[in-house]
Amino acid sequence: MGLFDSLFGGMDGGGRLSPQEAFAGILMGATACDGHLADDEVHGLCVALTRMKLYERMNEKQFNQMLNKLYGVIKKKGVEFLIDGCVEQLPSGLEKTAFANACDIVLADGVIEDDEKEFIEKLRKKLNLEGPVAKVIAEIMVVKNRG
């Protein structure tokens, strides 16, 4: 069993993601879902996370270690693997927040590619968000990122 196999509570009963890692992992997945990490998307990820109370007790070193850990999972296992583990560990009540921030990140560069659309739809389903609710959130993020 590899290092990352136990990251999400694999067969050996390895560690679980913290609430901070779970939320950040969803946003990291949104950043990387098109196969590359655009500077504006990474900046949006960091801004979104550092503004949240969920991260107020994390120092810069811990924050960077968390992002590096999540990025390592993406490189080793892929975005889908990361998202599956993060959705399982996401604190209750943060589903809409995670979805809104993910939409914001994929829209940050002003273009939404097919793989980003596919990611957002899969994320909506994994977070069990109703279509109309997700549509309103996405429409608001489009307006927010216009211009």
C-alpha positions as CSV (number, residue, x, y, z in Angstrom):
1,M,0.0,0.0,0.0
2,G,1.4,3.4,-1.0
3,L,1.7,6.5,1.0
4,F,-1.4,8.1,-0.4
5,D,-3.5,5.0,-0.3
6,S,-3.9,5.5,3.4
7,L,-4.6,9.2,3.2
8,F,-8.3,8.7,2.9
9,G,-8.6,5.9,5.5
10,G,-7.5,3.0,3.3
11,M,-7.4,-0.6,4.3
12,D,-4.8,0.0,7.0
13,G,-7.1,2.4,8.8
14,G,-4.8,5.4,7.9
15,G,-5.5,9.0,8.8
16,R,-8.5,11.0,7.7
17,L,-8.5,14.4,6.2
18,S,-9.1,17.3,8.5
19,P,-12.0,19.6,7.8
20,Q,-9.5,22.2,6.5
21,E,-7.9,19.7,4.1
22,A,-11.3,18.4,2.9
23,F,-12.5,21.9,2.0
24,A,-9.2,23.0,0.5
25,G,-9.0,19.8,-1.5
26,I,-12.2,20.5,-3.3
27,L,-11.0,23.9,-4.2
28,M,-7.6,22.5,-5.2
29,G,-9.5,20.0,-7.4
30,A,-11.3,22.9,-9.1
31,T,-8.0,24.6,-9.7
32,A,-6.4,21.5,-11.3
33,C,-9.5,20.0,-13.1
34,D,-8.4,21.3,-16.5
35,G,-5.0,19.8,-16.2
36,H,-3.0,22.8,-15.2
37,L,-2.8,25.3,-12.4
38,A,-3.4,28.9,-13.6
39,D,-1.9,31.6,-11.5
40,D,-5.3,33.4,-11.1
41,E,-6.9,30.2,-10.0
42,V,-4.3,29.4,-7.4
43,H,-4.5,33.0,-6.2
44,G,-8.3,32.6,-5.9
45,L,-7.9,29.4,-4.0
46,C,-5.5,31.0,-1.5
47,V,-7.7,34.1,-1.1
48,A,-10.8,32.1,-0.6
49,L,-9.3,29.8,2.0
50,T,-7.4,32.4,4.0
51,R,-10.6,34.5,4.4
52,M,-12.5,31.6,6.1
53,K,-12.7,31.1,9.8
54,L,-11.9,27.4,9.2
55,Y,-8.3,28.4,8.5
56,E,-7.8,31.2,11.0
57,R,-5.7,29.1,13.4
58,M,-3.4,27.8,10.6
59,N,0.0,29.4,10.3
60,E,1.6,29.9,6.9
61,K,3.8,26.8,7.2
62,Q,0.8,24.6,8.0
63,F,-1.2,26.2,5.2
64,N,1.5,25.5,2.7
65,Q,2.1,22.0,3.9
66,M,-1.7,21.3,3.5
67,L,-1.7,22.6,-0.1
68,N,1.4,20.6,-0.9
69,K,-0.1,17.5,0.5
70,L,-3.3,18.0,-1.5
71,Y,-1.3,18.7,-4.7
72,G,0.7,15.6,-4.1
73,V,-2.5,13.6,-4.0
74,I,-3.6,15.1,-7.3
75,K,-0.2,14.3,-8.9
76,K,-0.2,10.7,-7.6
77,K,-3.9,9.7,-7.8
78,G,-5.7,12.5,-9.8
79,V,-8.4,15.1,-9.1
80,E,-11.3,12.6,-8.9
81,F,-9.6,10.6,-6.2
82,L,-8.9,13.7,-4.2
83,I,-12.5,15.0,-4.6
84,D,-14.0,11.7,-3.5
85,G,-12.0,11.7,-0.3
86,C,-12.7,15.3,0.4
87,V,-16.4,15.1,-0.1
88,E,-16.5,12.2,2.4
89,Q,-14.7,14.4,5.0
90,L,-16.3,17.7,4.3
91,P,-18.0,19.2,7.4
92,S,-21.8,19.2,7.2
93,G,-23.2,22.5,6.0
94,L,-20.2,23.4,3.8
95,E,-21.5,21.8,0.6
96,K,-22.9,24.9,-0.9
97,T,-19.9,27.0,0.2
98,A,-17.5,24.5,-1.3
99,F,-19.5,24.4,-4.6
100,A,-19.7,28.2,-4.8
101,N,-16.0,28.6,-4.2
102,A,-15.2,25.9,-6.8
103,C,-17.4,27.7,-9.3
104,D,-15.6,30.9,-8.5
105,I,-12.2,29.3,-9.1
106,V,-13.0,27.8,-12.4
107,L,-14.4,31.1,-13.6
108,A,-11.4,33.2,-12.4
109,D,-9.6,33.1,-15.7
110,G,-12.7,34.2,-17.6
111,V,-13.0,31.0,-19.6
112,I,-14.8,27.8,-18.6
113,E,-13.5,24.8,-20.6
114,D,-15.4,21.6,-21.1
115,D,-13.4,19.7,-18.5
116,E,-14.2,22.4,-16.0
117,K,-17.9,22.2,-16.8
118,E,-17.7,18.4,-16.4
119,F,-15.9,18.8,-13.0
120,I,-18.5,21.3,-11.7
121,E,-21.3,18.9,-12.7
122,K,-19.6,15.9,-11.0
123,L,-18.9,18.0,-7.9
124,R,-22.6,19.1,-7.8
125,K,-23.7,15.4,-7.8
126,K,-21.1,14.3,-5.2
127,L,-22.1,17.1,-2.9
128,N,-25.8,16.1,-3.4
129,L,-26.8,19.6,-4.5
130,E,-30.1,20.0,-6.2
131,G,-29.8,21.2,-9.8
132,P,-31.8,24.5,-9.3
133,V,-29.7,25.4,-6.2
134,A,-26.4,24.7,-8.0
135,K,-27.6,26.7,-11.0
136,V,-28.3,29.8,-8.9
137,I,-24.9,29.5,-7.3
138,A,-23.2,29.1,-10.7
139,E,-25.1,32.1,-12.1
140,I,-24.1,34.3,-9.2
141,M,-20.4,33.3,-9.7
142,V,-20.7,34.1,-13.4
143,V,-22.0,37.6,-12.6
144,K,-19.2,38.0,-9.9
145,N,-16.5,37.1,-12.4
146,R,-17.9,39.1,-15.4
147,G,-15.7,42.0,-16.5
